[in-house]
Structures are given as structure tokens and as C-alpha cells.
């Protein structure tokens, strides 16, 4: 039986590759994607996700938009630094064909809660952007999230320097309050930091 997975993304070029990789796994069933601000605006990360799924011929997977800004902010201006890394559209300025699908009207946190209650231990949650959607789901229904098999977060830098400041990694830095709420909570979270991810490179052979 395939593992059911929901991935929460702020789709720039890195998360696009993560989605593609996940779609290629034989033992995983990607049942939905939630989106967040981060590498770009929520509007662009959501559109990028829809277009990527269309490119991969997976229009059957629904996309659920979530937070447009950190918990304590009303807006998320994309910095010139992010434009240099991910391009102005978040996908290196590559223009993918528009998807015939629209994003769901259901909020990301509501989809996370409903899915945890529906699938329980058959579901794994993966977060590769800011933790705002996870935090809002936790604040609304903490018991639902505990029903999932596991929660894995790509974030932090323990034994090496961060990629935003010498101490901070981008996903946690982009919503520090949400990260603190999650790590102070009673949720069991598997944290995969830059210490691990920077050792995993895609080379010419992989391509």
C-alpha cells in the first residue's frame, strides 16, 4: 500500500524539483498540495504549482492555497535576493503552460485537518516552506494533526551556517513565530536541516 503524502510548498525551483521527485516515487501517493508564501508570493507559488502539475500530467492532484504572509505580517514583499535565486516568477523565469485547473477554495489548513482526520496513520505531512500553514492548522485543531503518521519539516541549520543569516535558515526565518509555536507544541516533528539537504545534490547523472 502506497504512503499517502501531502506536501506544503512555496514553489520556487527547489520545491518544483521536490514535487517532481515525489511524483516519481513508486511507494508514495501524493494526494494534495498546500501552498504558502516564501520563495515568491502566494499567488505565484500557487500558480507555479498548478502549472507544474499540468506539465507532469497530474491535473488530478488538487492545490490548496494557504498563508499569504507570516503570522505577524499582512503582506510578503519578495526580496531582490529571492528574485536572483528563483527568478521573478519563482521558476527561474521559465514560463510553463497554464493549467486548466484552478486552486481549491478550501484553505490549506482546513485541508490538512480534514485529511488527517480522514486518513490518520496512512498519511504523512511534509513541509518545505515556512510553517505558517502548519501552525494555523495546529491552532485550529491540534488533535487532528496528531492523527497523521508523521510530520517532516525541511528547516533549520544546526551544525552549519544558515542561508539567510549566519544562524538562520530561510523556511524558519520567514515565519519565526509559526516555527516557535510548532517547536514548542506537543507535535512530534522530524526536522531535516541544511546540514542534511546541502549534502544531497542533483548532478548531471541524476538529470
Order of alpha helices (4+ residues) and beta strands (2+ residues): beta-alpha-beta-alpha-beta-alpha-alpha-beta-alpha-alpha-beta-alpha-alpha-beta-alpha
